[in-house]
C-alpha cells in the first residue's frame, strides 16, 4: 500500500527534495505523492519533520481514499518544489 501525505503537511519541501523517484510534488496546501511513481522507500516519511507522511495499510485505505485520489492527479497541476 502507498505512502500518503496527511493534512498536517507544512509544505517544508523535505519530502520533495529527498524523494529519489521524484514521486512527490508540492501543491497549494500540501505535498502530494504520485503512488504510481513511488517506490515505497520510506525516505519521505523519515524526512518529514511533522510526521505528515504515513504508510497506509489495506484496512485504512477507505479513510485515505480522497488523499490517494488527489495524490494521483497529473503532476502538471502541482507546482514543483523550489530550491532554498
C-alpha positions in Angstrom: 0.0 0.0 0.0 1.1 3.6 -0.6 2.5 6.4 1.4 0.2 9.4 1.7 0.6 13.0 2.8 -1.9 14.0 5.5 -3.3 17.4 6.3 -0.5 18.0 8.8 1.8 18.9 5.9 3.5 22.2 6.3 5.0 22.4 2.8 8.6 22.5 4.0 9.9 20.6 1.0 11.9 18.0 2.9 10.0 15.1 1.3 10.2 16.6 -2.2 14.0 17.1 -2.0 14.6 13.7 -0.6 12.5 11.6 -2.9 14.8 9.5 -5.1 11.9 8.6 -7.5 10.7 12.2 -8.0 7.2 11.0 -6.9 6.4 14.0 -4.7 5.3 17.4 -5.7 4.2 20.4 -3.7 0.6 21.5 -4.2 -1.1 24.7 -2.9 -1.9 23.4 0.5 0.3 20.2 0.9 2.7 17.9 -0.9 1.4 15.0 -2.9 2.8 11.6 -3.6 2.2 10.0 -7.0 1.5 6.4 -5.9 2.4 5.1 -9.4 5.9 6.6 -9.2 6.5 5.9 -5.5 9.0 3.1 -4.8 7.9 2.9 -1.1 11.5 3.5 0.2 10.1 5.5 3.2 12.6 8.3 2.8 9.8 10.9 2.7 8.3 9.6 5.9 11.7 9.7 7.6 12.5 13.2 6.4 9.1 14.8 7.3 9.6 17.0 10.4 5.9 16.9 11.4 5.2 13.2 10.7 2.7 14.2 8.0 3.5 11.2 5.7 2.2 7.8 6.6 2.1 4.4 5.1 -1.5 3.3 4.6 -2.4 -0.4 5.2 -5.3 -2.1 3.4 -7.6 -1.7 6.4 -7.1 2.1 6.3 -7.4 2.6 2.6 -11.0 3.9 2.7 -10.1 6.5 5.3 -7.4 8.0 2.9 -9.2 7.4 -0.4 -9.6 11.1 -1.0 -5.9 11.8 -0.4 -4.9 9.0 -2.7 -7.1 10.3 -5.5 -5.7 13.8 -5.0 -2.1 12.4 -4.9 -2.7 10.6 -8.2 -3.7 13.7 -10.2 -1.3 14.6 -13.0 1.8 16.3 -11.7 1.4 19.2 -14.1 -1.3 20.6 -11.8 1.1 20.7 -8.9 3.9 23.3 -8.6 7.4 21.9 -8.3 9.5 22.4 -5.2 11.7 25.5 -5.0 15.3 25.2 -4.1 16.1 27.0 -0.8 
